[in-house]
């Protein structure tokens, strides 16, 4: 399993499934997460992180995930609590699987033989393949998180150095995040934060994460504009 084969799988599948842009973006984001996990058969990723990176609501995420699951593009197991994140895979889960098309959450039994695979005994059960997905996850029962909460969950998971107040006493506030998102996309903001996180030779110089992100974004935009102007000059 690698990124090239998964990308090819998506290209072939979208000819018959007609995936939306959000569904394709979700698939490729999960491919990227799997890559970061060294192509582990099963990898974890929270709803909050996906919603933040893709700039979508939880309901939109659930609908896009349902489509990818029902078409056999991904395999999914929900977390049983808000502290336990969801698990994904691009191959069928190996344990506790029964074959069928209809799952009875009260009895834990499955009816059918060849239209899908389901495992589990409650509302947080695992859906694999072409299954009925009336309730994908008990996560959807919780009220949606605010954009600021999603950001902080993402920050703690992906940039622990930046999230630590010992290193950055001045963090990004809800107001600061709103100002950043008024001028930049979530992807641009997260990319800059990851750059700061990974630049061990520079990050110790800063104490104000919000101001540092602002400055780095301005610098990136300046470099981009300079490059575009240079391209125009050579036309």
SEPA-759670 format. One line per 2 residues: number of its first residue (from 0); for each residue x, y, z of N, C-alpha, C. Coordinates in nm, 4 decimals, padded with zeros to 6 digits, always signed. Layout:
% SEPA-759670
NUM = X/Y/Z/X/Y/Z/X/Y/Z  ...
***
This chain:
% SEPA-759670
0 = +00.0847/-00.1194/+00.0000/+00.0000/+00.0000/+00.0000/+00.0883/+00.1245/+00.0000  +00.0620/+00.2156/-00.0919/+00.1366/+00.3410/-00.0974/+00.0476/+00.4483/-00.1574
2 = +00.0981/+00.5709/-00.1553/+00.0193/+00.6832/-00.2032/-00.0170/+00.6743/-00.3501  +00.0741/+00.6223/-00.4305/+00.0477/+00.6123/-00.5739/-00.0664/+00.5151/-00.6032
4 = -00.0634/+00.3990/-00.5382/-00.1679/+00.2997/-00.5637/-00.3029/+00.3482/-00.5117  -00.3038/+00.4199/-00.3982/-00.4293/+00.4717/-00.3448/-00.4848/+00.5830/-00.4328
6 = -00.3958/+00.6676/-00.4856/-00.4402/+00.7735/-00.5764/-00.4989/+00.7133/-00.7042  -00.4355/+00.6075/-00.7529/-00.4861/+00.5400/-00.8719/-00.6221/+00.4766/-00.8439
8 = -00.6367/+00.4218/-00.7225/-00.7642/+00.3619/-00.6842/-00.8756/+00.4662/-00.6848  -00.8450/+00.5850/-00.6346/-00.9439/+00.6926/-00.6341/-00.9777/+00.7370/-00.7761
10 = -00.8779/+00.7499/-00.8611/-00.9036/+00.7926/-00.9984/-00.9964/+00.6952/-01.0713  -00.9761/+00.5670/-01.0478/-01.0610/+00.4669/-01.1121/-01.2012/+00.4676/-01.0532
12 = -01.2092/+00.4806/-00.9204/-01.3395/+00.4730/-00.8528/-01.4278/+00.5932/-00.8835  -01.3678/+00.7108/-00.8979/-01.4506/+00.8303/-00.9167/-01.5176/+00.8345/-01.0532
14 = -01.4744/+00.7494/-01.1438/-01.5416/+00.7427/-01.2735/-01.6809/+00.6844/-01.2601  -01.6975/+00.5944/-01.1635/-01.8291/+00.5319/-01.1457/-01.9046/+00.5867/-01.0250
16 = -01.8320/+00.6377/-00.9248/-01.8960/+00.6836/-00.8018/-01.9298/+00.8322/-00.8032  -01.8603/+00.9097/-00.8861/-01.8802/+01.0541/-00.8920/-01.8647/+01.1195/-00.7553
18 = -01.7489/+01.1034/-00.6965/-01.7210/+01.1632/-00.5663/-01.7208/+01.3156/-00.5757  -01.7692/+01.3793/-00.4703/-01.7645/+01.5253/-00.4638/-01.6219/+01.5688/-00.4303
20 = -01.5978/+01.6996/-00.4411/-01.4654/+01.7535/-00.4085/-01.4314/+01.7280/-00.2619  -01.5315/+01.7403/-00.1741/-01.5078/+01.7174/-00.0306/-01.4721/+01.5710/-00.0049
22 = -01.5424/+01.4802/-00.0691/-01.5155/+01.3371/-00.0501/-01.3745/+01.3015/-00.0979  -01.3341/+01.3582/-00.2096/-01.1986/+01.3327/-00.2594/-01.0940/+01.3958/-00.1690
24 = -01.1215/+01.5174/-00.1209/-01.0283/+01.5843/-00.0318/-01.0104/+01.5052/+00.0982  -01.1201/+01.4509/+00.1508/-01.1136/+01.3691/+00.2715/-01.0287/+01.2447/+00.2475
26 = -01.0489/+01.1796/+00.1349/-00.9723/+01.0590/+00.1033/-00.8230/+01.0904/+00.0973  -00.7863/+01.1957/+00.0269/-00.6444/+01.2282/+00.0123/-00.5833/+01.2766/+00.1442
28 = -00.6635/+01.3410/+00.2294/-00.6131/+01.3809/+00.3611/-00.5847/+01.2578/+00.4461  -00.6716/+01.1571/+00.4377/-00.6487/+01.0327/+00.5104/-00.5259/+00.9594/+00.4559
30 = -00.5032/+00.9677/+00.3247/-00.3815/+00.9097/+00.2666/-00.2584/+00.9785/+00.3254  -00.2651/+01.1112/+00.3385/-00.1530/+01.1862/+00.3953/-00.1282/+01.1487/+00.5411
32 = -00.2358/+01.1323/+00.6176/-00.2219/+01.0926/+00.7588/-00.1600/+00.9534/+00.7678  -00.2068/+00.8626/+00.6830/-00.1521/+00.7266/+00.6815/-00.0026/+00.7292/+00.6477
34 = +00.0354/+00.8160/+00.5551/+00.1759/+00.8312/+00.5191/+00.2581/+00.8774/+00.6389  +00.2029/+00.9735/+00.7148/+00.2716/+01.0230/+00.8342/+00.2879/+00.9132/+00.9389
36 = +00.1972/+00.8155/+00.9370/+00.2038/+00.7036/+01.0310/+00.2816/+00.5860/+00.9725  +00.3645/+00.6142/+00.8710/+00.4495/+00.5112/+00.8079/+00.3671/+00.3965/+00.7489
38 = +00.2519/+00.4317/+00.6914/+00.1664/+00.3363/+00.6226/+00.1216/+00.2213/+00.7127  +00.0846/+00.2591/+00.8335/+00.0284/+00.1608/+00.9262/-00.1043/+00.1093/+00.8712
40 = -00.1325/-00.0182/+00.8920/-00.2578/-00.0761/+00.8427/-00.3790/-00.0038/+00.9013  -00.3691/+00.0326/+01.0293/-00.4758/+00.1062/+01.0971/-00.4147/+00.2315/+01.1591
42 = -00.4769/+00.3467/+01.1379/-00.4255/+00.4718/+01.1919/-00.5396/+00.5537/+01.2491  -00.5085/+00.6390/+01.3437/-00.6098/+00.7191/+01.4120/-00.6120/+00.8623/+01.3589
44 = -00.7307/+00.9189/+01.3558/-00.7453/+01.0595/+01.3168/-00.8781/+01.1102/+01.3709  -00.8758/+01.2220/+01.4404/-00.9981/+01.2720/+01.5034/-01.0829/+01.3529/+01.4065
46 = -01.2120/+01.3589/+01.4350/-01.3025/+01.4424/+01.3569/-01.2594/+01.5877/+01.3614  -01.2143/+01.6313/+01.4784/-01.1771/+01.7717/+01.4967/-01.0637/+01.8095/+01.4023
48 = -00.9629/+01.7236/+01.3937/-00.8488/+01.7513/+01.3070/-00.8913/+01.7584/+01.1604  -00.9733/+01.6638/+01.1171/-01.0173/+01.6608/+00.9780/-01.1038/+01.7829/+00.9446
50 = -01.1919/+01.8192/+01.0363/-01.2780/+01.9352/+01.0131/-01.1957/+02.0628/+01.0022  -01.0934/+02.0739/+01.0861/-01.0110/+02.1943/+01.0853/-00.9300/+02.2050/+00.9573
52 = -00.8631/+02.0962/+00.9207/-00.7766/+02.0994/+00.8023/-00.8566/+02.1194/+00.6744  -00.9715/+02.0513/+00.6640/-01.0521/+02.0590/+00.5419/-01.1505/+02.1762/+00.5436
54 = -01.1622/+02.2425/+00.6599/-01.2529/+02.3571/+00.6743/-01.3972/+02.3173/+00.6420  -01.4412/+02.2105/+00.7068/-01.5783/+02.1620/+00.6879/-01.6421/+02.1381/+00.8235
56 = -01.7732/+02.1279/+00.8273/-01.8449/+02.0988/+00.9509/-01.8424/+01.9483/+00.9784  -01.8805/+01.9113/+01.1007/-01.8832/+01.7694/+01.1351/-01.9862/+01.6949/+01.0505
58 = -02.1022/+01.7563/+01.0276/-02.2045/+01.6904/+00.9454/-02.1547/+01.6652/+00.8037  -02.0827/+01.7614/+00.7482/-02.0263/+01.7437/+00.6138/-01.9237/+01.6316/+00.6139
60 = -01.8421/+01.6263/+00.7202/-01.7433/+01.5195/+00.7325/-01.8103/+01.3831/+00.7377  -01.9153/+01.3710/+00.8175/-01.9847/+01.2427/+00.8324/-02.0437/+01.1972/+00.6994
62 = -02.1045/+01.2910/+00.6257/-02.1635/+01.2545/+00.4966/-02.0565/+01.2102/+00.3965  -01.9448/+01.2812/+00.3941/-01.8367/+01.2442/+00.3021/-01.7767/+01.1093/+00.3405
64 = -01.7652/+01.0862/+00.4695/-01.7100/+00.9587/+00.5166/-01.8040/+00.8432/+00.4823  -01.9338/+00.8652/+00.4966/-02.0315/+00.7618/+00.4610/-02.0142/+00.7183/+00.3162
66 = -01.9951/+00.8160/+00.2286/-01.9801/+00.7856/+00.0860/-01.8547/+00.7020/+00.0611  -01.7438/+00.7406/+00.1234/-01.6186/+00.6666/+00.1046/-01.6285/+00.5260/+00.1622
68 = -01.6999/+00.5109/+00.2740/-01.7175/+00.3795/+00.3347/-01.8057/+00.2906/+00.2472  -01.9190/+00.3465/+00.2033/-02.0140/+00.2662/+00.1261/-01.9565/+00.2241/-00.0083
70 = -01.8612/+00.3013/-00.0596/-01.7992/+00.2666/-00.1877/-01.6754/+00.1799/-00.1709  -01.6411/+00.1470/-00.0447/-01.5284/+00.0587/-00.0196/-01.3923/+00.1250/-00.0293
72 = -01.3894/+00.2599/-00.0275/-01.2618/+00.3300/-00.0391/-01.1862/+00.3341/+00.0928  -01.2579/+00.3387/+00.2045/-01.1950/+00.3398/+00.3360/-01.2705/+00.2451/+00.4287
74 = -01.2066/+00.2114/+00.5392/-01.2665/+00.1295/+00.6437/-01.2545/+00.2080/+00.7728  -01.3577/+00.2043/+00.8534/-01.3693/+00.3007/+00.9632/-01.4199/+00.2366/+01.0919
76 = -01.3639/+00.2803/+01.2021/-01.4096/+00.2381/+01.3343/-01.4151/+00.3608/+01.4234  -01.5328/+00.3898/+01.4768/-01.5483/+00.5111/+01.5568/-01.4920/+00.4915/+01.6968
78 = -01.4505/+00.6037/+01.7573/-01.4109/+00.6006/+01.8968/-01.5338/+00.5899/+01.9840  -01.5209/+00.5251/+02.0969/-01.6379/+00.5039/+02.1831/-01.6605/+00.6193/+02.2795
80 = -01.5732/+00.7179/+02.2767/-01.5910/+00.8359/+02.3605/-01.5203/+00.9524/+02.2938  -01.5394/+01.0723/+02.3465/-01.4770/+01.1898/+02.2879/-01.3249/+01.1859/+02.3050
82 = -01.2776/+01.1083/+02.4028/-01.1332/+01.0997/+02.4248/-01.0670/+00.9946/+02.3369  -01.1469/+00.9074/+02.2788/-01.0932/+00.8022/+02.1930/-01.1227/+00.8378/+02.0478
84 = -01.0171/+00.8660/+01.9726/-01.0368/+00.9113/+01.8354/-01.0712/+00.7941/+01.7446  -01.1186/+00.8268/+01.6260/-01.1603/+00.7251/+01.5301/-01.0404/+00.6590/+01.4639
86 = -01.0608/+00.5363/+01.4168/-00.9563/+00.4622/+01.3466/-00.9970/+00.4428/+01.2011  -00.8984/+00.4488/+01.1132/-00.9215/+00.4321/+00.9700/-00.8246/+00.3289/+00.9139
88 = -00.8612/+00.2741/+00.8002/-00.7729/+00.1830/+00.7290/-00.8140/+00.1811/+00.5822  -00.7193/+00.1453/+00.4968/-00.7500/+00.1289/+00.3552/-00.7648/-00.0178/+00.3185
90 = -00.7512/-00.1033/+00.4201/-00.7745/-00.2463/+00.4016/-00.8694/-00.2918/+00.5119  -00.9420/-00.4006/+00.4943/-01.0374/-00.4450/+00.5967/-00.9701/-00.4705/+00.7313
92 = -01.0379/-00.4329/+00.8386/-00.9889/-00.4626/+00.9721/-00.9819/-00.6140/+00.9902  -00.8836/-00.6610/+01.0632/-00.8565/-00.8041/+01.0686/-00.9329/-00.8796/+01.1761
94 = -00.9750/-00.8124/+01.2818/-01.0340/-00.8851/+01.3945/-01.1808/-00.8516/+01.4131  -01.2555/-00.9477/+01.4647/-01.3941/-00.9263/+01.5043/-01.4862/-00.8878/+01.3907
96 = -01.4664/-00.9474/+01.2745/-01.5451/-00.9077/+01.1582/-01.6462/-01.0150/+01.1207  -01.7678/-00.9740/+01.0930/-01.8702/-01.0631/+01.0413/-01.9164/-01.0092/+00.9072
98 = -01.9578/-01.0976/+00.8200/-01.9958/-01.0556/+00.6861/-02.1467/-01.0449/+00.6741  -02.1938/-00.9413/+00.6050/-02.3371/-00.9244/+00.5869/-02.3715/-00.7848/+00.5455
100 = -02.5013/-00.7549/+00.5357/-02.5434/-00.6237/+00.4908/-02.6227/-00.5469/+00.5950  -02.6794/-00.6155/+00.6971/-02.7590/-00.5470/+00.7974/-02.7129/-00.5863/+00.9363
102 = -02.6867/-00.4863/+01.0177/-02.6354/-00.5109/+01.1516/-02.7406/-00.4750/+01.2555  -02.7623/-00.5643/+01.3500/-02.8589/-00.5403/+01.4574/-02.7810/-00.5008/+01.5825
104 = -02.7820/-00.3731/+01.6240/-02.7025/-00.3291/+01.7381/-02.7479/-00.3883/+01.8702  -02.8722/-00.4367/+01.8759/-02.9218/-00.4945/+02.0008/-02.8693/-00.6362/+02.0233
106 = -02.8557/-00.7115/+01.9170/-02.8128/-00.8509/+01.9304/-02.6692/-00.8744/+01.8866  -02.6135/-00.7766/+01.8139/-02.4774/-00.7939/+01.7644/-02.4684/-00.8928/+01.6503
108 = -02.5780/-00.9159/+01.5799/-02.5782/-01.0115/+01.4693/-02.5859/-00.9397/+01.3362  -02.5492/-01.0105/+01.2299/-02.5482/-00.9547/+01.0959/-02.6277/-01.0440/+01.0037
110 = -02.7112/-00.9839/+00.9193/-02.7878/-01.0613/+00.8208/-02.7352/-01.0302/+00.6825  -02.7270/-01.1317/+00.5962/-02.6782/-01.1095/+00.4612/-02.5476/-01.1833/+00.4398
112 = -02.4983/-01.1825/+00.3159/-02.3787/-01.2605/+00.2886/-02.2735/-01.1898/+00.2067  -02.3116/-01.0962/+00.1218/-02.2103/-01.0477/+00.0298/-02.2144/-00.8981/-00.0022
114 = -02.3030/-00.8218/+00.0603/-02.3125/-00.6812/+00.0234/-02.2319/-00.5903/+00.1131  -02.1719/-00.6425/+00.2164/-02.0924/-00.5567/+00.3019/-02.0434/-00.6305/+00.4237
116 = -01.9671/-00.5615/+00.5045/-01.9113/-00.6218/+00.6238/-01.9262/-00.5265/+00.7406  -01.9718/-00.5773/+00.8523/-01.9921/-00.4940/+00.9698/-01.9449/-00.5684/+01.0930
118 = -01.8830/-00.4985/+01.1860/-01.8452/-00.5614/+01.3119/-01.8792/-00.4680/+01.4256  -01.9230/-00.5211/+01.5406/-01.9529/-00.4371/+01.6547/-02.0839/-00.4760/+01.7193
120 = -02.1115/-00.4159/+01.8349/-02.2328/-00.4513/+01.9066/-02.3091/-00.3311/+01.9589  -02.2694/-00.2094/+01.9200/-02.3417/-00.0940/+01.9706/-02.3397/+00.0173/+01.8676
122 = -02.3827/+00.1365/+01.9109/-02.3939/+00.2477/+01.8162/-02.2588/+00.2916/+01.7626  -02.1521/+00.2531/+01.8309/-02.0198/+00.2902/+01.7844/-01.9556/+00.1799/+01.7054
124 = -02.0365/+00.0977/+01.6356/-01.9817/-00.0179/+01.5669/-01.9050/+00.0214/+01.4416  -01.8384/-00.0761/+01.3882/-01.7513/-00.0565/+01.2725/-01.8247/-00.0892/+01.1438
126 = -01.8144/+00.0002/+01.0465/-01.8737/-00.0213/+00.9163/-01.7627/-00.0452/+00.8142  -01.7780/-00.1479/+00.7362/-01.6811/-00.1768/+00.6316/-01.7552/-00.2109/+00.5037
128 = -01.7093/-00.1577/+00.3924/-01.7679/-00.1910/+00.2635/-01.9038/-00.1275/+00.2441  -01.9895/-00.1904/+00.1637/-02.1195/-00.1341/+00.1318/-02.2207/-00.1761/+00.2369
130 = -02.2396/-00.0906/+00.3353/-02.3264/-00.1221/+00.4472/-02.4300/-00.0130/+00.4642  -02.5298/-00.0406/+00.5439/-02.6258/+00.0611/+00.5788/-02.5639/+00.1468/+00.6869
132 = -02.5581/+00.2782/+00.6667/-02.4868/+00.3660/+00.7585/-02.5836/+00.4678/+00.8182  -02.6819/+00.4193/+00.8943/-02.7787/+00.5092/+00.9556/-02.7158/+00.5909/+01.0663
134 = -02.6228/+00.5302/+01.1405/-02.5544/+00.6018/+01.2474/-02.4096/+00.5610/+01.2468  -02.3264/+00.6420/+01.1864/-02.1860/+00.6054/+01.1724/-02.1130/+00.6041/+01.3049
136 = -02.1454/+00.6936/+01.3933/-02.0607/+00.7105/+01.5102/-02.1360/+00.7797/+01.6214  -02.1025/+00.7414/+01.7436/-02.1625/+00.8133/+01.8547/-02.1022/+00.9518/+01.8705
138 = -01.9947/+00.9815/+01.7915/-01.9363/+01.1143/+01.7967/-02.0357/+01.2184/+01.7478  -02.1235/+01.1801/+01.6533/-02.2175/+01.2757/+01.5977/-02.3238/+01.3162/+01.6993
140 = -02.3350/+01.2429/+01.8102/-02.4321/+01.2757/+01.9117/-02.3864/+01.3937/+01.9966  -02.2565/+01.4222/+01.9950/-02.2044/+01.5316/+02.0740/-02.2233/+01.6623/+01.9991
142 = -02.2408/+01.7725/+02.0707/-02.2557/+01.9024/+02.0032/-02.1275/+01.9380/+01.9293  -02.1387/+02.0064/+01.8148/-02.0208/+02.0422/+01.7367/-01.9246/+02.1294/+01.8167
144 = -01.7946/+02.1070/+01.8014/-01.6946/+02.1872/+01.8670/-01.6831/+02.3212/+01.7958  -01.6377/+02.4234/+01.8675/-01.6130/+02.5515/+01.8041/-01.4867/+02.5424/+01.7208
146 = -01.4704/+02.6369/+01.6302/-01.3524/+02.6391/+01.5449/-01.2255/+02.6522/+01.6294  -01.2332/+02.7288/+01.7373/-01.1183/+02.7483/+01.8248/-01.0811/+02.6186/+01.8967
148 = -01.1816/+02.5418/+01.9398/-01.1556/+02.4128/+02.0048/-01.0928/+02.3146/+01.9063  -01.1430/+02.3133/+01.7822/-01.0855/+02.2265/+01.6799/-00.9384/+02.2609/+01.6579
150 = -00.9113/+02.3907/+01.6527/-00.7740/+02.4362/+01.6305/-00.6823/+02.3899/+01.7432  -00.7262/+02.4030/+01.8675/-00.6418/+02.3658/+01.9808/-00.6171/+02.2150/+01.9884
152 = -00.7175/+02.1355/+01.9510/-00.6975/+01.9908/+01.9458/-00.5927/+01.9570/+01.8406  -00.6060/+02.0198/+01.7247/-00.5082/+01.9982/+01.6160/-00.3687/+02.0423/+01.6605
154 = -00.3608/+02.1579/+01.7264/-00.2326/+02.2136/+01.7683/-00.1622/+02.1214/+01.8674  -00.2357/+02.0708/+01.9664/-00.1749/+01.9835/+02.0676/-00.1248/+01.8532/+02.0061
156 = -00.1971/+01.8035/+01.9061/-00.1594/+01.6760/+01.8453/-00.0438/+01.6907/+01.7471  -00.0463/+01.7961/+01.6668/+00.0488/+01.8085/+01.5569/+00.1672/+01.9007/+01.5858
158 = +00.1516/+01.9915/+01.6805/+00.2606/+02.0841/+01.7124/+00.2713/+02.1006/+01.8638  +00.3102/+01.9946/+01.9351/+00.3132/+01.9995/+02.0820/+00.4098/+02.1038/+02.1378
160 = +00.5196/+02.1284/+02.0658/+00.6136/+02.2314/+02.1129/+00.5472/+02.3684/+02.1109  +00.4802/+02.3996/+02.0001/+00.4125/+02.5285/+01.9881/+00.2965/+02.5404/+02.0862
162 = +00.2323/+02.4302/+02.1170/+00.1166/+02.4318/+02.2070/+00.1562/+02.4468/+02.3530  +00.2823/+02.4216/+02.3841/+00.3298/+02.4258/+02.5230/+00.3526/+02.5702/+02.5661
164 = +00.2837/+02.6113/+02.6723/+00.2972/+02.7500/+02.7196/+00.4344/+02.7773/+02.7804  +00.5103/+02.6731/+02.8097/+00.6474/+02.6951/+02.8568/+00.7347/+02.7516/+02.7453
166 = +00.7035/+02.7110/+02.6225/+00.7805/+02.7576/+02.5075/+00.7189/+02.8830/+02.4463  +00.5857/+02.8850/+02.4421/+00.5143/+03.0006/+02.3887/+00.4127/+03.0471/+02.4926
168 = +00.4550/+03.1311/+02.5877/+00.3617/+03.1792/+02.6909/+00.2401/+03.2500/+02.6328  +00.2604/+03.3156/+02.5194/+00.1493/+03.3843/+02.4535/+00.0996/+03.2969/+02.3395
170 = -00.0150/+03.2339/+02.3591/-00.0721/+03.1442/+02.2603/-00.1678/+03.2198/+02.1677  -00.2224/+03.1500/+02.0712/-00.3217/+03.2083/+01.9812/-00.4587/+03.2013/+02.0488
172 = -00.5198/+03.3155/+02.0695/-00.6512/+03.3212/+02.1322/-00.7604/+03.3006/+02.0277  -00.8849/+03.2880/+02.0739/-00.9972/+03.2730/+01.9812/-01.0081/+03.3949/+01.8906
174 = -00.9867/+03.5122/+01.9480/-00.9905/+03.6356/+01.8688/-00.8756/+03.6383/+01.7676  -00.7569/+03.5936/+01.8128/-00.6415/+03.5913/+01.7236/-00.6625/+03.4952/+01.6074
176 = -00.7224/+03.3787/+01.6357/-00.7483/+03.2813/+01.5302/-00.8476/+03.3382/+01.4287  -00.9484/+03.4081/+01.4777/-01.0471/+03.4680/+01.3877/-00.9807/+03.5701/+01.2954
178 = -00.8867/+03.6479/+01.3486/-00.8159/+03.7469/+01.2669/-00.7292/+03.6781/+01.1619  -00.6641/+03.5700/+01.2010/-00.5802/+03.4966/+01.1061/-00.6644/+03.4376/+00.9935
180 = -00.7793/+03.3786/+01.0302/-00.8631/+03.3130/+00.9300/-00.9366/+03.4132/+00.8415  -00.9407/+03.5401/+00.8851/-01.0022/+03.6419/+00.8010/-00.9136/+03.6735/+00.6804
182 = -00.7845/+03.6428/+00.6920/-00.6905/+03.6742/+00.5844/-00.6235/+03.5522/+00.5233  -00.6310/+03.4375/+00.5936/-00.5601/+03.3188/+00.5463/-00.6485/+03.1959/+00.5632
184 = -00.6198/+03.0919/+00.4879/-00.6935/+02.9663/+00.5004/-00.6379/+02.8842/+00.6161  -00.7154/+02.7867/+00.6605/-00.6692/+02.6982/+00.7680/-00.5434/+02.6230/+00.7264
186 = -00.5362/+02.5862/+00.5985/-00.4185/+02.5143/+00.5497/-00.2944/+02.6004/+00.5583  -00.3053/+02.7277/+00.5206/-00.1908/+02.8183/+00.5291/-00.1457/+02.8364/+00.6733
188 = -00.2425/+02.8512/+00.7631/-00.2093/+02.8705/+00.9050/-00.1418/+02.7461/+00.9612  -00.1991/+02.6285/+00.9352/-00.1430/+02.5046/+00.9888/-00.0058/+02.4767/+00.9295
190 = +00.0141/+02.5076/+00.8003/+00.1445/+02.4853/+00.7377/+00.2534/+02.5691/+00.8034  +00.2219/+02.6949/+00.8333/+00.3201/+02.7829/+00.8976/+00.3512/+02.7351/+01.0392
192 = +00.2493/+02.6932/+01.1122/+00.2720/+02.6437/+01.2484/+00.3620/+02.5198/+01.2460  +00.3404/+02.4316/+01.1486/+00.4247/+02.3122/+01.1367/+00.5678/+02.3494/+01.0996
194 = +00.5844/+02.4560/+01.0222/+00.7193/+02.5038/+00.9902/+00.7900/+02.5512/+01.1172  +00.7173/+02.6261/+01.1991/+00.7735/+02.6737/+01.3257/+00.8077/+02.5556/+01.4158
196 = +00.7180/+02.4585/+01.4217/+00.7378/+02.3393/+01.5041/+00.8642/+02.2651/+01.4642  +00.8908/+02.2580/+01.3349/+01.0024/+02.1772/+01.2846/+01.1348/+02.2524/+01.2753
198 = +01.1311/+02.3847/+01.2892/+01.2554/+02.4608/+01.2825/+01.3147/+02.4751/+01.4222  +01.3841/+02.3715/+01.4655/+01.4409/+02.3710/+01.5992/+01.5468/+02.4797/+01.6167
200 = +01.6084/+02.5203/+01.5054/+01.7130/+02.6213/+01.5140/+01.6570/+02.7622/+01.5333  +01.5245/+02.7793/+01.5078/+01.4660/+02.9127/+01.5168/+01.3600/+02.9271/+01.6251
202 = +01.2905/+02.8187/+01.6533/+01.1698/+02.8312/+01.7348/+01.1965/+02.8827/+01.8762  +01.3163/+02.8621/+01.9303/+01.3452/+02.9068/+02.0669/+01.3558/+03.0583/+02.0767
204 = +01.3591/+03.1260/+01.9637/+01.3712/+03.2710/+01.9660/+01.2388/+03.3391/+01.9977  +01.1295/+03.2660/+01.9849/+00.9982/+03.3277/+01.9933/+00.9240/+03.2869/+02.1209
206 = +00.8382/+03.3789/+02.1669/+00.7551/+03.3502/+02.2843/+00.6073/+03.3778/+02.2587  +00.5786/+03.4511/+02.1506/+00.4406/+03.4865/+02.1177/+00.4020/+03.4104/+01.9903
208 = +00.3236/+03.3034/+02.0054/+00.2893/+03.2196/+01.8908/+00.2053/+03.2962/+01.7892  +00.1088/+03.3736/+01.8351/+00.0236/+03.4485/+01.7422/+00.1059/+03.5444/+01.6577
210 = +00.1927/+03.6230/+01.7230/+00.2734/+03.7206/+01.6498/+00.3711/+03.6504/+01.5553  +00.4264/+03.5383/+01.5981/+00.5189/+03.4638/+01.5129/+00.4492/+03.4121/+01.3880
212 = +00.3290/+03.3556/+01.4050/+00.2532/+03.3045/+01.2907/+00.2191/+03.4183/+01.1955  +00.1774/+03.5325/+01.2493/+00.1458/+03.6488/+01.1657/+00.2658/+03.6900/+01.0814
214 = +00.3824/+03.7001/+01.1464/+00.5031/+03.7428/+01.0763/+00.5444/+03.6441/+00.9688  +00.5345/+03.5148/+01.0006/+00.5746/+03.4134/+00.9026/+00.4787/+03.4099/+00.7838
216 = +00.3502/+03.4307/+00.8110/+00.2531/+03.4350/+00.7017/+00.2786/+03.5552/+00.6108  +00.3107/+03.6708/+00.6710/+00.3417/+03.7890/+00.5919/+00.4649/+03.7652/+00.5058
218 = +00.5651/+03.6992/+00.5663/+00.6873/+03.6709/+00.4921/+00.6602/+03.5759/+00.3751  +00.5777/+03.4733/+00.4021/+00.5439/+03.3789/+00.2953/+00.4683/+03.4476/+00.1827
220 = +00.3733/+03.5331/+00.2175/+00.2968/+03.6051/+00.1160/+00.3852/+03.6998/+00.0371  +00.4814/+03.7613/+00.1079/+00.5745/+03.8502/+00.0402/+00.6606/+03.7761/-00.0591
222 = +00.7088/+03.6586/-00.0185/+00.7903/+03.5778/-00.1092/+00.7099/+03.5308/-00.2292  +00.5823/+03.4962/-00.2032/+00.4960/+03.4506/-00.3117/+00.4712/+03.5614/-00.4123
224 = +00.4435/+03.6827/-00.3609/+00.4180/+03.7957/-00.4500/+00.5415/+03.8311/-00.5312  +00.6572/+03.8227/-00.4662/+00.7817/+03.8525/-00.5356/+00.8055/+03.7533/-00.6485
226 = +00.7754/+03.6249/-00.6214/+00.7922/+03.5216/-00.7240/+00.6964/+03.5443/-00.8405  +00.5718/+03.5801/-00.8093/+00.4737/+03.6047/-00.9144/+00.5142/+03.7243/-00.9993
228 = +00.5649/+03.8292/-00.9348/+00.6072/+03.9475/-01.0088/+00.7254/+03.9143/-01.0994  +00.8142/+03.8272/-01.0498/+00.9297/+03.7884/-01.1286/+00.8866/+03.7096/-01.2516
230 = +00.7841/+03.6234/-01.2314/+00.7329/+03.5458/-01.3451/+00.6744/+03.6385/-01.4507  +00.6018/+03.7425/-01.4066/+00.5415/+03.8360/-01.5000/+00.6493/+03.9111/-01.5771
232 = +00.7590/+03.9456/-01.5060/+00.8649/+04.0219/-01.5696/+00.9322/+03.9451/-01.6807  +00.9312/+03.8133/-01.6712/+00.9983/+03.7319/-01.7710/+00.9079/+03.6934/-01.8868
234 = +00.7802/+03.7274/-01.8775/+00.6868/+03.6901/-01.9837/+00.7178/+03.7696/-02.1102
***
